[in-house]
Amino acid sequence: MNKFSVNNLAVKFQDKEVLKQISFELKPGNIYGLLGLNGAGKTTIIRSIFNEITQYDGEIKIDGKTITQHDYAKMYYFAENNSLPKTLTIYEYLKLESTLRSIPRDHFKTKIAEFEKTMPNINFKKKKIKSLSSGQQKLVSLLCTMLIDCELIFFDEPTANLDFENKKFVLDYIKKQQNQNKIIVMVTHLVDEVQTILNNVLILDEGVIKCATAVKPGDNVKEIFEKNVTFKNEEFGSLGL
């Protein structure tokens, strides 16, 4: 994948415009921050990309061609709400994903052995996903990301509900993906937690991209964010302001 693009994406729910002619382009070797306050339209963009919302105007393309069902094998959505199959064990879930993506058996076995060292106190073959904490379920989603090794990964609020150690583990993993020639998108309003690993930001405000810019170490991403969003009183607490 050389380029992923969204062109003039517009979504309306009844009479409300949620996205207003959104356009952006993503390229390998970058970690993008898709930043916006709650309700800005971030999740609507992701749901449109992954075909959960089918009624929209505009185009979603990979390498200049309209996205197809086949292209989703190159992509992964690390969901905020841990929408994993609750009745499966961790092993069953990872095995299912492995089968659906035609991952070689030897590769799967090797990865499972690595993952069991990452979560040594959990029996993958016995522990059902529904019995895991929300933070542990996020780690399972991360393991799935590591197993699949996709070209384009959307991380939706990846650090929410994680303790300090696990936040560091997740962010360190995401940072390493920049050197793997992948496209990484961090979808979040928790700017403080992700700003040090981003090299591009797309700031969404009330359904519009207000700012799209490269950032470098030392840039104050939080300050850029605050200048480009419309604050409402209830949002200040979530940003620690």
N, C-alpha and C positions, 0 to 999 in steps of 0.2 A: 504494500500500500504506500503510494507516494504522496497522496493528498486526500483529505476528507473535507468536503465543503457543504455548507448549508446556505442556500440562496433564497432570500426573500420569504422566509418561513413565517406564515401568519396563521394563528389559531384563534378561533372565536368559540366561546361557550355561550350559547343562546345569543344575547346581544352584547356580551362583554368580550372585548378584544384582550386576549391574554398575551399573545405575541404579535408584534407589529412589524412585519417585514424584517425579520432577523436574518443577517448574513454574516458568516465568518468562515475562515479556512484554517485547517489544522494540518501540520506536517510532522513527519517522524523526527525523533530526537528532541522533542520538546515536552515540557510539562506545563500544561495550561491550567489556569485557575478560572473556572466559570463561576464568578462571584456575584452574589446578590442577596438582598434581604429576603426573609421569608415572604413568599407570595409574589416574588418578582417574575417568576415564569421559568425558573431553572429546571424544575422537574418536568414541566410541559415540553421543554425542548428535548429532554432525554426520552420521554414517552413517545414523542413524535419520531425520533430517530429509530427507536426500537419497535416501531409499528404498533404500539399500544394505543396511540391516537392515529386514526387513519384519515380523519376529515381535517385536512389542512391545505393551505395554498403554499406554493413554493416548491423547491427541489432539494433533495438530499442526495449527494453524489460521492462516489469513491472513484478517484482517478478520472474524473470527468464524466463518469457514467452513473445513471440513476441506480441507487442502491437496490439490491435484489436479496431474496431470501438466502441465497448462497453466501452473500457477503457477511452475514451474521456469524458465520463460523470464525471469522477473523476478529470478532468483537466480543467484549464482555462488559456487563453492567454490574458493578459492585453496588448493590442497592442499599439505601439508608435503612430501610425498615426490615432488613434481614428476611426477605421473603423466600426463605428456604423451605423445602418440603419437611414439615415438622415430624412426620411419622417415621421418617427414614433415620437410620443410624448415620453417623458421619461417613463411615466407610461406604455404605450403600449409596449415599448421595454423590460422593466423589467417583465411585465406580460408574454410576449412571451418567455423570457428565463425561467421564472418560469414554464410555461406549458411544454416546451421542456424537462425540467429536472425533471418533475413530483414533483414539490415542493408543499406541502400541502397548501391549500387556507388560512388557519388561519395563518400559518407561513408567507406567502406572505403579508397578510394584516398587520401583526405586524411589519414586516420589512419596509414596505412602510411608516408606521407612524413614524418609527425611522428616515428614510431617509429624510422625509419632514422637520424634525427638523434640520438635517444636512445642508440642502439647503433651509432655510425658505423663501427666497425671490423668489423662483421659483415654479410656479404652475405645478406640475408633469403631470397633466392630460391635460393641454393645451399647454405647452411649447414643441415645436418640437426640436429634437436633432440638426437639421441643423441651428437653430437660436442660439445655444450655442457657446460660445468661445471654443477654443481648450482646455483651462484649465478646463472649466466646463465639457466638454465631457470626459476628463480624470477622473473627479470625478464621472461621471455616470458609467464609466467602473469600478471604484472602488466599487460603490454601487452594481453593478452586481456581483462582486467578493464576497462581503459580503453576498449577497442574496443566492448565490449558495453554498458557503462553501465547496470548492473543497479540495482534498487532495494534489494536485500538482498545483502550480500557477507560471506562468512565467510572470514577470513584465518587459516589454520592455520599457526602458527609462521612468520610472514612474514619475520622477520629472520634466521632460522637460516641459516648458511652464507654470509652476505653480509659483504663488507668494510664499513668505516665509511661510505664514500661512498655505496654502494648501499643500506645500511640507512637512511641519511638520506633518500635519494631515495624509498624505499618509504614510510617513515613520513610524510614531507611530503605525499605523494600521498594517503595514507589520511586525514590530518588535514583536507585540503581537502574531502574527501567529506562531512564533517559539515555543511558549508554548502550542500550539494546536496540536502538533505532526504532522505538515504539512511539506511538502517540498516546500521551497520558492526559486525561482531563479530570481535574479536581473540582467537583461541584459542591460548593459550600458557602456558608455565611460566616464560618469560624475562621476569619482571615488570619488572626494571630497564629493559629496552629499550623498553617500551611505556607505562609508567605516566604519562608526561607528556602523552599524547594521549587518555587515557581520561576519560570523564565519568560512566561507570557501571561497576561491577564485579559479576560473578557468580562467586563462589568455590566451586568444586566440590571436595569431599573425600570420597573413598571412596564415590562414587556418590550423594552428597547435596549439595544446595546449602546450604552453611553460612552464606553471607553474600550478600545482594543489596542494593547501596546505591549511591547517587550519590556521586561524588567531585568535588572542585573543585581548581583549581590550588593547589599547596602541600600538599595531603593526601599523607600517606606511604602510598601504595598497597602498597608492599612490606611495611610494618609491618602493615597490615590483612590482607594475604595470610598472613603468618607466624602471625598469631593464629588463623587459621581453617583451617589444614591440619594434618594429622597427619604429622610428619616421620619419615622412616626414614633411617638413617645414610647410605645411598648417595645420597640426594637433596641433601645439603648441598653437595657439590662443584658441582652444576649450578647452584646459586643463588649461588655465590661466597661462601658463608658459612664 
